[in-house]
Amino acid sequence: MLDKLQSIKEKHLDLQQMLADPKAASDQARYRKLNKEYSDLKEIVQAYDHYSQKKAELDTSRQLLKEETDQEMKELVQAEISELQKQIPELEQQLKVLLLPKEEADSRNVIIEIRAGTGGEEAALFTADLTRMYQRYAEQQGWQYHILHFNESSVPGGFREMTLEVSGNDVYGTMKYESGVHRVQRVPDTETQGRIHTSAVSVAVLPEAEEVDVEIRREDLRFDTYRSGGKGGQNVNKVETAVRITHIPSGIVSACQEQRSQLQNKEMAMQMLRTKLYDIQLAEQQQQRADLRRSMVTTGDRSAKIRTYNYPQSRVTDHRIGYTSHALPQILQGDIQDIIDALKMHDQAERLQSELM
C-alpha cells in the first residue's frame, strides 16, 4: 500500500507542475482533465502526508522514551505513544478507503425520477414530499436543480411522477444510494377512523450521460409533441412545446415540458433518453460485479423496499443497513446526510471486504 501511495504522491506532484505550465491552459479539454485528476488525488495525498507525519511522531516518541530518564516525562511520552497507536490504524483504514477504485459515474450529475406506486392519492402526495426533500438537500449541498417533467395527480399538491435534474460536485456518488422503493406509513387527511395507510414511491437516480457514452440512431426514435400541462407561461399550454421521445428498440420513453421552446424540450428529452440508456449499460456492469460482492446498497436494486418513513412514530428506517432515526420532520426537510454517510460507510466496508477475497 505504501508503494502505491508514494507513487500517487509523485504523480500528484507531476500534475501540479503540468498545471503550472502556462501552455497547459491552451488546450482547455486537456487542462480540465488534468485539473480533475489533480483534484481527485489531492485528498489521498493529504491523508498520506498526515499518516506519514503521525508515523514519524510515533518513531520519535519511542526513541525519546528510550532516552528519557525523568519518570514524569516518560509517563507523558508514553501517553502520547498510546494516543498515536490509536490514531495510526484509523488513518490506515482511511487510506484503504481512499484507495478503493472510484466508480466512473460517481462524479456525474443526475436525473432523479420519482414515481407514485401503491397507495393511490397518498403515494402521489408522498411523491411531492420526497421531491421537496431532495430539493432541500440539493440546496444544502450547493447543487443546482430544476424540474424536467411532472405529471400531476387528481389530489391537489400530489404528483404521479416527477423528474428532476441535479448538477454539482459528485452528485451521483452521493445520491445513488437513494434508488429504490420508499415506503410511507401515516394517517391520510381523508381517513376518518385514524387508520394508518401504507403507500410506496419508487426513486430512480440515474447518472447523466454524455453524447459519447451512448450511440443513438435517428431511425430508432419516434418524436411526439403535445401541449404542456400545469401552470404555464406565455407559450406553455398554448402551443405544442412539450416533447416526448420513444426509443423504439428498447421501448424507453423520455419527455420534457418545462423549457420555453420545443427545441429546448427536445434537447433535454434527448439528454434524458441518453441517461436512461447509459443507466442500463451501467446496471449490466454492476450486475457482473454483484456476483462477487452482493450488496443492496451498491447494486441499487429498485425492486426492493429500501426505506420506511413512519409518521406516527416520527421514525425513518433504512432497511439495507438497519439504520433508524426519529428525526422524520428534519429528514423530510432535506437533512439526509447522516443516512447517506451511513450507507457510504457500509458500501466501503463491503468493497474493502471484497478486495480481501
Backbone torsions as a table, in degrees:
resi	resn	phi	psi	omega
1	MET	NA	-40.0	-176.9
2	LEU	-65.5	-37.5	177.1
3	ASP	-62.2	-40.1	179.6
4	LYS	-65.9	-41.1	-179.9
5	LEU	-66.0	-39.7	178.5
6	GLN	-64.9	-38.5	177.8
7	SER	-64.5	-39.8	178.1
8	ILE	-64.7	-40.3	-179.8
9	LYS	-63.6	-41.1	178.7
10	GLU	-65.7	-40.1	178.3
11	LYS	-65.3	-39.5	178.8
12	HIS	-61.3	-40.3	178.3
13	LEU	-67.1	-39.4	177.3
14	ASP	-62.5	-42.2	179.8
15	LEU	-64.8	-39.0	178.5
16	GLN	-60.3	-42.2	179.2
17	GLN	-68.1	-38.3	178.7
18	MET	-65.2	-40.7	-179.7
19	LEU	-70.1	-27.7	179.3
20	ALA	-75.2	-15.7	178.8
21	ASP	-71.4	123.7	-179.1
22	PRO	-57.4	-26.8	-179.0
23	LYS	-70.5	-21.0	-175.7
24	ALA	-62.2	-34.4	-176.5
25	ALA	-73.8	-10.4	-178.9
26	SER	-69.7	-27.3	176.3
27	ASP	-110.9	94.7	-172.8
28	GLN	-62.3	-38.4	-179.7
29	ALA	-63.1	-46.4	178.9
30	ARG	-66.8	-39.3	-179.6
31	TYR	-61.4	-43.7	179.2
32	ARG	-63.8	-40.0	179.5
33	LYS	-63.9	-44.8	178.9
34	LEU	-64.4	-40.3	-179.0
35	ASN	-66.0	-39.1	178.0
36	LYS	-66.4	-43.7	179.2
37	GLU	-62.4	-40.4	177.9
38	TYR	-61.8	-45.1	-179.4
39	SER	-65.7	-39.1	180.0
40	ASP	-63.6	-35.8	-177.7
41	LEU	-83.2	-19.5	-173.9
42	LYS	-59.0	-44.0	-178.2
43	GLU	-63.3	-39.3	179.5
44	ILE	-65.8	-45.0	-178.8
45	VAL	-62.7	-42.9	179.6
46	GLN	-63.0	-41.8	179.0
47	ALA	-66.2	-38.0	178.8
48	TYR	-66.6	-41.3	177.8
49	ASP	-62.4	-41.5	179.7
50	HIS	-65.0	-42.4	177.5
51	TYR	-61.9	-45.7	-179.6
52	SER	-62.7	-38.3	178.9
53	GLN	-62.4	-45.6	-179.4
54	LYS	-66.6	-36.8	177.4
55	LYS	-64.3	-42.3	178.7
56	ALA	-64.3	-40.3	178.0
57	GLU	-63.5	-37.7	179.3
58	LEU	-65.8	-44.3	178.6
59	ASP	-61.6	-42.7	179.7
60	THR	-63.7	-43.0	-179.0
61	SER	-66.3	-39.6	178.2
62	ARG	-63.7	-41.0	177.8
63	GLN	-65.4	-40.9	179.5
64	LEU	-63.9	-36.4	180.0
65	LEU	-63.6	-36.6	179.3
66	LYS	-68.1	-35.3	-174.0
67	GLU	-89.8	-23.0	-174.4
68	GLU	-73.0	137.7	179.2
69	THR	-110.3	-22.9	-179.7
70	ASP	-74.6	124.8	-174.5
71	GLN	-64.6	-39.3	-179.7
72	GLU	-65.4	-41.2	178.0
73	MET	-66.6	-37.5	179.1
74	LYS	-62.2	-37.4	178.7
75	GLU	-66.8	-39.3	178.0
76	LEU	-65.6	-42.5	179.6
77	VAL	-65.9	-40.3	179.2
78	GLN	-63.4	-38.0	177.6
79	ALA	-64.6	-38.3	178.0
80	GLU	-66.3	-40.0	177.8
81	ILE	-62.9	-43.4	179.6
82	SER	-60.8	-40.3	179.6
83	GLU	-67.3	-42.1	178.6
84	LEU	-66.0	-35.9	178.8
85	GLN	-66.9	-24.1	174.4
86	LYS	-79.6	-40.4	-174.8
87	GLN	-70.9	-40.9	-172.0
88	ILE	-61.3	-45.5	176.5
89	PRO	-60.7	-34.7	177.7
90	GLU	-66.1	-40.3	178.7
91	LEU	-68.6	-35.4	176.7
92	GLU	-63.7	-41.2	178.6
93	GLN	-64.6	-40.1	177.5
94	GLN	-61.0	-41.8	179.5
95	LEU	-65.9	-38.8	178.2
96	LYS	-61.6	-40.5	178.5
97	VAL	-65.9	-43.8	-179.5
98	LEU	-64.6	-26.8	-178.9
99	LEU	-84.9	-7.5	176.7
100	LEU	-60.9	139.9	178.9
101	PRO	-58.5	132.9	179.0
102	LYS	-84.0	141.8	174.2
103	GLU	-69.6	131.1	-178.1
104	GLU	-57.4	-33.3	-175.4
105	ALA	-79.5	-13.2	-172.9
106	ASP	-58.6	-32.2	-176.7
107	SER	-81.8	-1.9	-173.3
108	ARG	-84.3	160.1	169.7
109	ASN	-73.2	170.6	-175.9
110	VAL	-131.9	159.4	165.3
111	ILE	-116.1	125.5	-178.5
112	ILE	-108.2	122.2	176.7
113	GLU	-107.9	122.1	-178.4
114	ILE	-118.1	120.1	-174.7
115	ARG	-128.5	134.2	175.7
116	ALA	-68.4	134.7	178.0
117	GLY	-110.9	-130.1	179.9
118	THR	-68.2	142.6	176.7
119	GLY	122.6	-1.0	173.3
120	GLY	60.9	-128.8	-175.5
121	GLU	-62.2	-36.7	179.1
122	GLU	-62.0	-39.0	178.2
123	ALA	-65.3	-39.0	178.6
124	ALA	-65.1	-40.1	178.2
125	LEU	-68.0	-36.8	179.4
126	PHE	-72.6	-26.6	172.6
127	THR	-59.7	-42.5	177.3
128	ALA	-65.8	-38.2	179.1
129	ASP	-63.6	-44.6	179.7
130	LEU	-67.3	-35.9	177.2
131	THR	-59.5	-46.9	178.7
132	ARG	-63.6	-39.1	-179.8
133	MET	-59.3	-46.3	-179.4
134	TYR	-70.7	-34.2	176.8
135	GLN	-64.6	-43.5	179.1
136	ARG	-65.6	-39.5	179.5
137	TYR	-64.8	-41.4	177.9
138	ALA	-59.9	-41.6	178.7
139	GLU	-62.2	-41.3	179.6
140	GLN	-63.6	-33.2	-179.1
141	GLN	-83.9	-6.3	-176.5
142	GLY	76.8	21.4	178.6
143	TRP	-87.9	161.9	174.0
144	GLN	-102.1	144.3	176.1
145	TYR	-143.5	153.3	168.2
146	HIS	-155.1	154.5	-177.8
147	ILE	-78.9	130.7	177.8
148	LEU	-97.7	-38.8	-173.2
149	HIS	-159.4	146.9	175.5
150	PHE	-152.9	159.1	177.5
151	ASN	-135.5	106.5	-176.5
152	GLU	-71.0	151.4	176.8
153	SER	-97.3	177.6	-179.3
154	SER	-72.1	-23.6	-179.8
155	VAL	-85.6	133.0	-179.5
156	PRO	-56.8	131.7	178.6
157	GLY	86.2	-2.4	-178.5
158	GLY	-102.5	158.0	178.9
159	PHE	-136.1	134.7	173.3
160	ARG	-73.7	-34.0	176.2
161	GLU	-154.5	154.3	-180.0
162	MET	-146.7	134.5	178.4
163	THR	-122.9	123.8	-179.3
164	LEU	-117.4	147.4	167.4
165	GLU	-109.5	129.4	-179.9
166	VAL	-124.4	127.7	-177.9
167	SER	-127.3	145.7	-179.2
168	GLY	165.0	-153.9	-176.6
169	ASN	-92.7	120.3	177.2
170	ASP	51.8	46.4	-176.5
171	VAL	-67.9	-47.7	-178.0
172	TYR	-65.2	-39.0	179.0
173	GLY	-60.1	-25.4	178.6
174	THR	-92.5	-43.9	-170.7
175	MET	-87.6	-10.7	-174.8
176	LYS	-61.6	-23.1	-179.0
177	TYR	-74.0	-8.5	-178.6
178	GLU	-85.7	-8.5	-179.8
179	SER	-67.9	128.1	178.3
180	GLY	148.3	-171.0	-179.7
181	VAL	-95.8	123.6	178.6
182	HIS	-103.5	123.8	-176.3
183	ARG	-106.3	138.6	178.3
184	VAL	-121.0	137.8	176.9
185	GLN	-124.2	114.3	179.9
186	ARG	-161.9	169.1	178.4
187	VAL	-92.0	115.7	179.7
188	PRO	-64.2	154.1	178.5
189	ASP	-60.8	-28.2	-177.1
190	THR	-86.5	-3.7	-178.3
191	GLU	-81.8	116.4	-175.5
192	THR	-86.3	-20.6	-175.7
193	GLN	-103.8	8.0	175.0
194	GLY	73.1	20.9	-179.2
195	ARG	-80.1	141.7	178.8
196	ILE	-81.8	129.8	177.3
197	HIS	-106.2	147.4	177.0
198	THR	-112.6	126.0	179.3
199	SER	-128.6	166.5	-178.4
200	ALA	-138.2	146.0	177.1
201	VAL	-133.5	134.3	178.0
202	SER	-97.5	140.2	178.3
203	VAL	-122.5	128.8	175.3
204	ALA	-121.4	119.6	177.9
205	VAL	-105.1	114.6	-173.7
206	LEU	-112.8	128.5	175.9
207	PRO	-68.8	129.7	-175.2
208	GLU	-66.9	130.8	-176.4
209	ALA	-89.4	154.2	171.7
210	GLU	-103.4	163.1	-176.4
211	GLU	-57.6	-33.7	-176.8
212	VAL	-75.9	-13.4	-176.6
213	ASP	-74.9	-35.4	-172.7
214	VAL	-133.7	132.1	176.1
215	GLU	-95.0	121.8	-179.4
216	ILE	-121.8	123.5	179.9
217	ARG	-87.8	137.9	-178.4
218	ARG	-58.0	-36.9	-177.9
219	GLU	-71.9	-10.1	178.8
220	ASP	-92.0	5.1	-174.6
221	LEU	-115.3	145.4	171.2
222	ARG	-122.7	128.1	-178.2
223	PHE	-107.0	133.0	174.8
224	ASP	-129.4	142.7	176.1
225	THR	-118.5	150.9	-179.3
226	TYR	-157.9	169.8	179.7
227	ARG	-80.9	138.9	-179.1
228	SER	-69.2	150.4	176.0
229	GLY	-100.8	174.9	177.5
230	GLY	80.9	-169.3	-179.0
231	LYS	-66.5	133.6	-173.0
232	GLY	-117.6	167.3	174.8
233	GLY	-103.6	-146.1	-176.9
234	GLN	-68.9	-41.5	-178.3
235	ASN	-96.8	-30.5	-177.3
236	VAL	-59.6	137.9	-179.6
237	ASN	77.0	-11.9	-178.3
238	LYS	-100.9	-36.3	178.7
239	VAL	-128.3	166.1	-176.1
240	GLU	-83.1	78.2	-179.7
241	THR	-89.6	-24.4	-178.6
242	ALA	-71.9	145.9	-176.8
243	VAL	-129.0	135.7	174.5
244	ARG	-121.9	128.3	179.9
245	ILE	-117.4	130.0	177.3
246	THR	-112.3	125.5	175.0
247	HIS	-88.7	104.2	-169.0
248	ILE	-60.2	-45.1	-178.1
249	PRO	-60.5	-37.2	-177.1
250	SER	-100.5	-18.5	-176.7
251	GLY	79.9	4.5	-178.7
252	ILE	-72.8	137.5	-178.7
253	VAL	-120.5	137.2	172.1
254	SER	-130.7	145.9	-178.2
255	ALA	-142.8	149.3	176.8
256	CYS	-143.6	135.9	-177.4
257	GLN	-134.6	-0.3	-169.0
258	GLU	-90.9	-12.3	178.4
259	GLN	-83.6	164.4	-174.0
260	ARG	-78.7	-27.5	-176.8
261	SER	-120.2	159.9	178.1
262	GLN	-62.9	-39.0	-179.6
263	LEU	-62.8	-43.7	179.1
264	GLN	-64.0	-41.9	178.3
265	ASN	-65.1	-36.8	178.7
266	LYS	-64.3	-44.6	179.7
267	GLU	-62.6	-42.5	-179.4
268	MET	-69.3	-38.3	177.6
269	ALA	-63.8	-37.4	176.2
270	MET	-64.9	-39.7	177.7
271	GLN	-62.1	-42.2	178.8
272	MET	-64.8	-39.3	179.0
273	LEU	-64.3	-45.1	177.3
274	ARG	-58.5	-40.6	-179.1
275	THR	-63.5	-42.4	-179.9
276	LYS	-65.6	-40.9	179.1
277	LEU	-69.2	-37.4	177.1
278	TYR	-65.0	-37.0	179.3
279	ASP	-62.9	-36.0	177.3
280	ILE	-63.6	-44.8	177.7
281	GLN	-60.2	-43.2	-179.1
282	LEU	-64.8	-40.4	179.6
283	ALA	-62.8	-37.3	178.3
284	GLU	-64.7	-39.7	177.1
285	GLN	-66.0	-40.8	-179.9
286	GLN	-66.0	-35.3	-179.9
287	GLN	-64.8	-36.5	177.1
288	GLN	-64.0	-42.5	179.0
289	ARG	-70.6	-27.9	-177.4
290	ALA	-65.2	-23.6	176.7
291	ASP	-63.9	-27.0	178.7
292	LEU	-95.5	-31.0	-175.7
293	ARG	-138.7	97.4	-176.3
294	ARG	-90.7	109.1	179.2
295	SER	-143.8	126.4	-179.3
296	MET	-60.1	-34.2	-177.4
297	VAL	-63.1	-43.6	-171.9
298	THR	-88.0	-25.7	180.0
299	THR	-81.7	-19.7	178.1
300	GLY	61.9	44.3	-177.6
301	ASP	-68.7	105.2	-174.0
302	ARG	-79.5	-6.8	178.8
303	SER	-83.0	-8.9	-174.8
304	ALA	-100.0	146.5	173.9
305	LYS	-73.1	120.2	-176.8
306	ILE	-103.3	-27.2	-173.0
307	ARG	-151.3	145.8	177.0
308	THR	-123.2	133.9	177.0
309	TYR	-111.6	105.6	-176.2
310	ASN	-103.0	108.2	-175.8
311	TYR	-70.0	-45.1	-178.3
312	PRO	-57.6	-34.5	-179.0
313	GLN	-99.9	3.2	-177.2
314	SER	50.1	43.6	-172.5
315	ARG	-119.9	139.4	172.4
316	VAL	-123.1	126.7	-178.9
317	THR	-125.0	126.4	172.4
318	ASP	-96.9	113.7	-170.7
319	HIS	-74.8	-17.9	-178.2
320	ARG	-69.8	-33.1	-175.8
321	ILE	-125.6	3.1	179.4
322	GLY	71.5	24.5	-179.9
323	TYR	-80.6	133.0	178.6
324	THR	-132.5	136.3	175.5
325	SER	-133.5	145.5	176.4
326	HIS	-108.0	30.9	179.4
327	ALA	-114.0	50.0	-175.7
328	LEU	-57.7	-45.2	-179.3
329	PRO	-58.3	-41.9	-179.9
330	GLN	-67.2	-39.5	179.2
331	ILE	-62.6	-42.3	179.0
332	LEU	-68.3	-14.6	174.2
333	GLN	-92.9	10.7	174.4
334	GLY	103.8	0.9	-178.9
335	ASP	-83.7	69.1	-177.3
336	ILE	-108.1	10.0	-176.0
337	GLN	-62.2	-39.8	-179.6
338	ASP	-61.8	-39.5	178.7
339	ILE	-65.7	-46.2	-179.0
340	ILE	-63.5	-40.4	178.1
341	ASP	-61.9	-42.0	179.4
342	ALA	-64.4	-40.0	178.4
343	LEU	-66.7	-39.5	177.7
344	LYS	-62.3	-43.8	-179.7
345	MET	-62.9	-40.1	178.0
346	HIS	-64.6	-43.2	179.3
347	ASP	-61.5	-45.8	-179.3
348	GLN	-63.2	-39.7	178.5
349	ALA	-63.5	-40.8	178.2
350	GLU	-64.0	-41.4	-178.4
351	ARG	-69.9	-38.6	176.4
352	LEU	-62.7	-40.2	178.9
353	GLN	-63.4	-40.3	-179.6
354	SER	-68.0	-29.8	178.2
355	GLU	-66.8	-27.6	-178.7
356	LEU	-85.1	-14.2	-176.9
357	MET	-74.4	NA	NA
